[in-house]
Every structure is written in C-alpha cells, then in structure tokens.
C-alpha cells in the first residue's frame, strides 16, 4: 500500500495546484465540464422541476463566467444531481477544487475493492501496485474536467468485488446505481446477465427501480419528459443547429467506440442511413460474439474484463474520460493475456495523448482500435472457442 498511498498523495496535491497556479490563467475551471454539474446542483436544490430547463442551465453557467459558446447541458439521470447539491452550496471555484479532490479520493476505494487487479507489474506503466492510475490520460482528463467517470470505475470495481464473492444480486444492484452512465452500464449489464444469469438481472432491476424512484421524486413527471427530450437531441446534428443541440451533441467521430470508429472511417464516403444500418449490424454481431466468448470463458477475471471492454465498444456515445474504466480490465488481464498485451496497454496510454494534443477531437475514434485489439487478444487465448455463433 505504501507506494500507492505516497503516489496518491502527490497526485492529489499536483491536481489541486495545477488549476490554481496554471489553468486559472486561461479560465480552464470555468470551461470545465463541472460547470454543467454545478448548475445542475443549483437547480436540484432550488428548482428541481426545472433541472432540464435549458435556458436556466445556460443562464446559471454564463453567470459563473463560462463563455457563452462553452456552456454544457446536464443530461445525466436526475438522481445524480442529488450528489451535486452539497457542492452547489459553495462558491464555484471552491466547489470545483473540492469536487476535484473528491474525484481523486475515489481512486483509493477503487484500489481497495480490486487490489488483485492492480498488483501486477506492467512495464513501464505500473512498476509498483496501483501506480497505473496516475499515468492514465483519460483519468487525468476526468479529474480536471470534473466528470463522473471515476465514479463509474468505482461502481465497476465494486460490482467485480461482489461477483468474485458470488454475490450476483448485489453486483446487479451496484451496476444499476451507476446508471448515470447508461450508455456504458446498459450494455455491460446485458453482457454480465448473459454470463451470470437471473440473480444479477434481479439485482439490476431492483437497483433501476430505486434510481428511477429517486429521479421521479426529484423532478416529477414533467422533468422526466424534459430529460427525454434532451436525450433525443444528443445525437448527430445537421449543418444548422440550435444552441441546445450544440451544447448536448457529441459527434460520432469524437467517440472512442465502435460507432465512432465506423463513422470516422466511413463518414465521408457513405450516406448517413447506411452508416446507421452498418453500425447497428456490426454492434449486434459484436454483442453476439462477446456473449459467446463469455459463455465459454473459464477465467472470471478475463470474462469481466471482456464484458467491460465490450460495453465500452458497444456504447451509443462515449467520451475520452469515460475510458477511465478501462483501467479495471487492463489490471484484470495483466498476467492472463500475454501476447501483445504490453503493446496494447502502451497504445491505450500513448494514443489519447497523441489524439488530444495533435489530432484533435475529430480523431478520438482511433482509440477504439486498441479496445478491439483486446477483444481479439482474449479470443485468441487457449481454452476459448472463438468461432462466431
């Protein structure tokens, strides 16, 4: 624990000093995704029924100093806003730094819940247990943006902890509590239910009822309806778009998943409807293939890693910081999948830096390639029948 805790303390200090001493000069805290979460916390505390009122969200964020073209719409399920209420009681700058510290603090329970996943030496990224966290670019982005991706990693680590103890119901319940990342959790739950069966399904349904009830209590029926309308806007936009669409939309080529990869490779050459059809067909084929591999996989850690990577690839939309959850499958696969594993891990660490710094958001789809590489590598492992059903 000592190397990990020392590195964690240094990381926390550095991550607090970076926005204070350097990034504040270019107004990064005001441009970070956290301003959308902060605004959601304010509305959940003062006018919960207006949580998805785009005009009110925009007004709050612009008053915080966010540029008019850089505000963000809160599109997560309503229950997540309850966590943000305490931060909204503080001045924005203080809330941002406290939320940053909160996110870094979550790294510790992630490590404690799945220590065996982070014990292996992975040259050069993990010379000592747990140091993998502090070199991973998506986690760095998640912390500085004030995103919720580290909470997703925490719930996945907790679900893995329960699954390896044979507690399928509680694992499903924990997965449902992470439905603030529905685009990842739903395909992950589907794959794990195929693997583990009815008890996990029962737990997931029970957890879904809990978070749905909390969301309905907070915003009411009209708020749920407004949330649904915002979700419909979160898709590919045309040449002309409203400010709400620009604030909620993520272009497919900026997604490090299968959908992004297909749009990045064929978006210039194929009509939109063709791309939609191809994406649906290949997503279904990938789902069936991974499900088939899961049913034949004898090693539990490899199976959970495969399901997690598959969920990232199958997600409808995905951000670079959401790849933070990839740390868990990388740790679980270390020592189990050998050929080319180190090379793929290095690509996962280096490619985000190259894409973000040099190529820009429209090349984020390239990060789906190493994810497919992991699936291919697992399928090649001895003892797994790789024939597609």
Secondary structure, 3 states (H helix, E strand, C coil): CHHHHHHHHHHHHHHHHHHHHCHHHHCHHHHCCHHHHHHHHHHHHHCHHHCCCHHHHHHHHHHCCCCCCCCCCCCCCHHHHHHHHHHHCCCHHHHHHHHHHHHHHHHHHHHHHCHHHHCCCECCCECCCCHHHHHCHHHHHHHHHCCCHHHHHHHHHHHHHHHHCCCHHHHHHHHHHCHHHHHHHHHHHHHHHHHHCHHHHHHHHHHHHHHHHHHHHHHHHHHHHHHHHHHHHCCCCCCCCCHHHHHHCCCHHHCCCHHHHHHHHHCCCCCHHHHHHHHHHHHHHHHHHHHHHHHHCCCHHHHHHHHHHHHHHHCCCCCHHHHHHHHHHHHHHCCCCCCCHHHHHHHHHHHHHHHHHHHCHHHHHHHHHHHHHHHHHHHHCCCCCCCCC
